[in-house]
């Protein structure tokens, strides 16, 4: 019987990532515009069929 490997993140790893996100936001590496652009890109990738139907998936401020 094969055992499935499920990757998981520890609490320390999660805290490390959250602190890193906060520092990047505070120093200007992550901006609201960047989040909107990445969000629009992710929507376009996952909902590509809507784009073919003429739906605009750009996130507006």
N, C-alpha and C positions, 0 to 999 in steps of 0.2 A: 504494500500500500504506500503510495507516494504522499509525502507531506508537502502541502502547499506553503510556500514562503510568502508571508505577508509583511512587507516592509512597514515599519512604524517609526515614529519620531518620539524621542524621549521628552519629558517635560523640560529638561535643561536645553535641549535642542530647539524646542518651541520658543522658550524665553530668549534664547540667543537670536533667533530669527526676528522676533518682535522688536527687540532692542535695535537690531540692525536696520529694520524698516523705519523705526522712529528716527534714528540718527541720519539715515539717508534722506528722509523727509525734511528734517530740521536743517540739513545742510544744503538743500535745494537739488539733490540728485533725483528725487521723486517729486513731481509736481502734479497739480490737479489736471493739467493738460496732458501729461504723460499717461495718467490713469485713464482719462477719457479715450485717448488714442488706442491704448492697449485693450480697453474694454470694447471699443468699436471693432478692433481687429479680431478679437475672440468671438464676438457675435457674428462677424462675417464668416469666420471659419466654421463655426458650428451651425449657422443658419444660412448657409450659402444658397440654398434653394429659394429663400425669400428674396435674395438679391436678384436672382434670375427672373423673379416675378415683378421686379421694379421697386421693392421696398428699400428705403434708405435706412441703414442701420447705424448711421453716425450718431454718437451720443453728443448732444448739445448742452452747453452750459446754461 
